[in-house]
Amino acid sequence: MSLTPEEKKQYNRHLILDKIGEEGQLKLKKAKVLVIGAGGLGCPVLQYLTAAGVGNIGIIDDDEIDQSNLQRQILYTIDDIGLSKAETASKRLSKLNPFVIFTVYKEKLTRANAIQLFENYDVIVDGSDNFSTRYLTNDASLLTNKPLVYGAIFKFEGQVSVFNYKKSATYRCLYPSPPKPDKSPNCSEIGVLGVLPGIIGSLQANETIKIICETGEVLANKLLMYDTLSMRQMILKFERTEKAEVTELEEDYDFFCGIKSMNNEISLGELQNNLEMYNLLDVREYWEREEHHIGGQHIPLGEIPKRYLELDTSKPIVVYCRSGMRSKKAINVLEGELNNTVFVNLKNGIK
């Protein structure tokens, strides 16, 4: 494999860089990287890996572009609302670098597909926004022996690390147990500074390039923590523990993370046909409620622990949100407080 004259023009600033050069650029061209999520973190990761010339990039994301994404997911425009994130990202990135091959997976990363997908790639980059996917990604990367580049964001702060790099520490070594669901809100519940995923995602892309080119000091056994408000950053060291010894995937990562796998679920169509059988609870934010709702009581997820006694428990309660995730968290909290009430999750929400 060699670089074509056009590729040499494209990557000139890498070729004249002493720690990359043509040898490093060829390593990038040969590399296969899977990016999990084409959202806040995934957008900058994908942009910089594409620009750098990573030869094969996989994008897995089952979500569609929403207007609220545009504040931070800079691959997309107002014209892309309602379209597939993975597919739209691939089309836009192809215009940035025609020498990169993209493979699009318009599906969710699951226990059923993770191992098979990971086996096809050299490096895994985690741009997910929930603990279930992070633990699944960690375990699948261990079982397939792939380095995992981790990033996470919260309001104004972010984290970056590299797991399972040459037998280094893993996500489970850093976080042996997941937090309680009501203690782990995502950006749709608590917000995020728009530039933060750009900063953290760029750092993830940097670690990925270092791994591929075998240069620099990789963030293995280290957690970089970054605060945008103070511009402080800190690196914490941690070690590989017995938690790194994963022999198989969990049966249910939602259950493992305390977001119970709902046997009690109902589709929107089923609910509409049997509406008289249930009371409804909307756990979205106030502005979402004003835009659209399907009735019932309204208590935002963050207010559930203080207001659950307001609920009408005369019938089973169908809990709903935009996608079905916040409603699962709400049910987990409510079941701990109202043992004798039946709660049903609205599958996939009212998106």
Phi, psi and omega in degrees: 000138178217170179269136177283164177305321179292322177294324178295326175291317182299321188251024185308318185288340171280320185295331180266005179270125190298328183268003174239289177061191182292325179298313179294322180293325176293325176296319178296319181297324181280342189287151175235121183236132176256124178254121181267109181098130177243042181257223184304310178282320184298323182301304179294324177303310182295320181297314184283327176290324176294312180298326181287340177097025172298123192295322182228120181236124174262140179235118178243121179194128181261006187269162175249157183286130179244153182301327180293344178287333192293343178295340184218340184264084197280004172284343191248160178234175180300332181286347184267357183303130180093351180269162178295131177296311184298315182290317180295318178300315180301315181295318181289320181292328178299331178282337177284320182212106182286354183268002181256138176261128180249139173240123185257131175239101180274063183210168178273142173290126184224172175302328185285330185246350189299310184299311181299319179294312185298327182298339182272359186232160181269324182225141177249132177244123184265111175246025183284169184233022180213155186288328179302312181291324180295317179291321176299314180298317178301310185293319180292325178292325177292315183291336177256000178057052178245138174293143185237122178262115189255141172216148178210149181228150179206109179057267182243005187236152179218164179225148175219141174202169175235124183251153175055037176263110183054048178068028178283180180298163185238175177300322179290334175292324181280317181232085183299327182229142178288153176288165176295144184306322182285353178257007184228065179290153175258182189294337178288345181257328186234356177085165178205139176297129188303324183280343185302310179298333175295319179292309184292318179297323177295321177294323176296317178298322179298315179296322179296316179296319178298318179298313183294315183277354180055052181223157177072187181253107183289147181283049176274141183063021180220146175240117176271127179243131187231133181241114183289333184287324181255349186062023176274146171224151185219144175243120177258138178261143176213165188240161175291136181236183178296343179294344180284347183275086179259126182254341178199164178285151174297151177294323183209109184286331174296319178294316179301323182272006176087359174267096192302139174290113191280111166286329179273081177232155179217142178277164180297321179297317179296321180297315182296330179280344184228034189301327184291346183276348190229156160263154183246146175226119178264120182251017178282178179282168184298318182293329177291320179299319181295327182288319185190142174202168180245020175098187179085182178287157179232114174223109179304150185310315183294343181261355183304313183301334182263341189240009186298335180289348177284348187290143173274107185259021181289341177225165170304145184252122173271121181259133182224155175213204182285315188237353182101355182273311179296326179294325176297317179297319180298317180297321179300321178289314184295323180295333177284341183256325185239079187297332186264008181254138177269126178246138182234132181271134175280107185299127179067005174064203182247027182303000000 
